[in-house]
């Protein structure tokens, strides 16, 4: 089995046997499918008829995150049931957590998701002993710096420089650094999945990614109303940030800087690859310029 090649059912059964799930048959395995094009993820549901689990080929630092941060069962992530090397790849097994993602966000689901995020980040707030785990501040700064090279606007560059400074001084906690709405599952409880980019990073990173790309119009890929967006910002502050002694105005300034970083994602893609006609580029430019102007104006007023 070559690296990144699709494993056969027989090979997956071999992985599961190493993980202590013996007696699995081919019909007990089914791949999870991408809802955009129906392609298969390297993630499989294992259903014995009496028990269910999720088998996944690991990416990035996923196994490290589970072993370092979640060696014991936590309510906000699927339980980790072990990892095994097979054919040059690493596979790991987790609890199966039924639920729906947040691509069509409702208030009830959003609140459950925020409660999960807040509980996790409160537990790991400013844990300096974990700063070297998985994605670190220095690794994150590489991504931050790279994105800032393709802005093409003096105003954006000035506001982005403010973000870079805040990125290095903001309190850190455990962050899922790709918390798009499909990386949360909400059922009886909410769980964060796909930990490829997890690490001890500035606290607003996860919330900013979760809410930045939501849109209210019909047909939006990530649907989020303005009212629910405002709810998320306030709820997160009142239940996590304020108890840690951070003033609301400082929180909003910092969160806005991290939202600017999110908007600059499509700006970087458009400028780097010449795809400036893409609707996402045009929209992101407008949002980023508006937010950058507000950030710079706020700085002038404060000084």
N, C-alpha and C positions, 0 to 999 in steps of 0.2 A: 504494500500500500504506500504509494508515494505521497509526500507531503502535499496537502490541499486537494488531492484527488478524492473524488467521492468514494467513501468506503462502501463495501458491499455489505448486505445484511449479515453474511457469515462473519465478516470482520467485526461488525458491531457486536455481534453475539460474543465474540472472543473478548472484546473490551469489557462487556458487562460481566462475563465470567470472572475476569480479573478483579472486578469491583464487587464481587460477591453475589451477583445476580445470576445464578446458574439456572439452566433449564429454560432459557428464553428461546422462543421460536420466532421465525421470520415474521409471521402474521401478528406478532405482538409489538412490532416496531412500525412507526409511521412518522415521516418527516413533517416538520412544521413548514408551512408554505408562506411565501411572501404574498401579501394581499394585492400588491401592485401588478405583478406579472405571473404569479403562480409558481415561481421558481422555488426550489427546495433550499431551505437553510441547512447548515450543518448542525442541526438540532433535531432530536428525535423524541417522540413520546414513546415511553415503554409502558405498555398496558398488559398486565398479566391476567386481567379479569378480576383480580382481587387486590392488586396494588398498582400504583402508577408512579412513574418517575420521569425525569427529563435528563437525557444524555446529550452532551454538547461537546463538540470539538473546541477546545479552548482557543481564545484569541487574546493577544496582548497580555495583560496582567491579571486576567480573571481568576486563575487558580491562586495566585499570590494573595489577591484581595480576600478571597474566601478563607484561606488558611490564616492570614494575619489578623483580619478584622472580625471574621465570623466563624471561629472554630466551634462555637456553641450556637445553638439555634437562636435566631433573632426574629422578632415578628415582622420586620420590614424587609427581609430578603428570604428567598427560598432556602431551606435547610440544605447544607452541603454534606453530601454523602460519600465523598472521596474522589480521587483522581487516579488515572493510570496512563502510563505511556504505552503506545501501541503503534507500530509501523512508523516511528519517527514523529508522531503527533501526540499531544496530550488531550485526553478526554476526561470529563468530569461528570458526576451524577448529582442531581439535586432533586429536592422535593418538587412534585408537580403542584402548582398553585393555579387553580382555575380562576379565570377573570377576564375582563376586557380592558383594553388599553384606553388612553385618554385622547385618542385622535378626534373623537366626538365628545368633548368634555362636558360633563354635567357638574352642578355644584356639589352634589353628594359625593361623586367620585373624586372630584378635586379636593374636597376636604379630607377624605380618607388618604389620598396621596400625600397631601401636605402633612398630615399627622405622622405618616411613616417617615417622610423626609426629616421632619423636625425631631422626632424621637431619635433617629440615627445621628443627626448632626449634634444634638445636645449631648449625646453619650460620648462623642469623640471630640468635643470642642477643645481646641488648643492642646491636644495631646502631643506635646513636643517629642515624646518618646517614639512616636510613630511617623515623624516627619520624613523619614527616609524610605517609607513604604510605598511601593508601586509608583504611580505618577507623582513626582515631586514638584516643588515649586520651580526648581530650575528647569525641569523638563517642560512644565507648563509654560514657562517664560519663553522657551524656544518657539512654541506655537504662537504665543502672543506677539513676539517680535516679528515672526514671519508674516503674519497677517497685516501688520502695520506697514509693510513695505509696498503695499499695493492700493493705497487709498486714493491717491490722485486728487487730493483736496487739501488746501492749507488749513482750513477750519477743522476738517476731520483729523488731520495729523496733530494739530494742537490739542484737541480734546482727547485724542487717543494717547498722547503722551501722559496726560493726567491719569488715564486708566492704567497705564503701565506702572506708574508710580504707586497707585493704590494696590495694584495686584501684588506688589512686593511687601506691603505693610499691613494689609487687611488680615484680621484674625482668621486662622485656618481651622478647618474641621474636615471630616471625611466627606468627600464630594464624589458623586457620580458625574464624571465630566462629559457625559453625553446624554443628559437626561431629557431627551426628546419624548414626546407623549407616548410613543410606542415602547418605551423602555420602562413603563410602569404598568403593572397589572392590578386591577382592582376587582376583588370579589368579596369574600367575607372579611378579608383584610387587604391592604395594599402592599405590594412588594416591588422593589427595584430590581431589575434584571439587566443582563448584558454589561458586566463590569470590566470591559476591556480597558477603559481609561480611568479607573478609579484611583483616588489618592487623597492625601492631605493637602487641600488647596483652599484658596480664599472662599469663605463661606457662601457668598452669593452666586457662585458659579452654577450650581445645580438649578436653583430657582430661576435664574435669568434664562438659562437654556430652555427650561420647561415652558415659560410663558412668552418668550420673545417672538416665536414664529406662529403663534396662534392668530387666527383671523376669524372675523365674525360673519363674512358673507357665505351664502349657500355654496356648497361644493368645495369649501376650503379643505385642504388635506389635513391640517390641524385646526379644528374648530374650537374657538374660545371666545366668549363674549367679553366685551370691555368690562362689564360688571363683574364677571368672574375673575378677570385679570386683576382688577382693583381689590377684590376680595382676597386673592392669593397674596398680593403684596402686603396688605394690612394684617392678615392672619399670620403670616410668616413672621412679621415684625413682632406682633404682640405675644406670640407663643415661643419664639426662639431668641430673637435678636434683643428685644428690650430687656428680658431677664438677664442677659449678659452685659447689661450696662451701656449699651450703645444708643445714642440719641437718635430720634427718628430722622432728623435732617441729615445726619451723617450716614445713616442707613440708606436713605433715598439717593443721596449723592453717589454712594458706592454702588448701589444696585443699578442706577442709571448708567454708570460707567461700564458695568458688566453687560447691560443690555446693548450699549454701543458696540461692544466687542462682538456680540451676536449678530447685529445688523451688518457689521463689516465683513462677515463671512462671505456673503454673496457678492459684496463689492470686490473683495480679493479675487474671487473666482472670475468675475466679469472682466476685471482689469488685467489679470494675469493671462487669461485664455481668450480674450477678445470677444466675450459673449455679453456685450453690453446691451443687446436688444432683449435679453431675457427679462421677463416681467418681474422675476424675483430680484434681479439686479436693480431695476428701476425703482421698485418699491423700497428696497433696502437703502438705496441712496437717499431717497426722500426722508425716510425715518431717521437715518443716521445723521444727516445734515441738521434736521430739526432738533434732535437730541443734543448734538454737539453744540449748537448755538445756545441752547438752554444751559448746558453745563458751563460753557465759557462765560455766559452772562451771570450765572450764579457765582462763579469765582470772582468776577469783577465786583459784584455787590458785596461779597464777604471781605474783600480786601479794600 
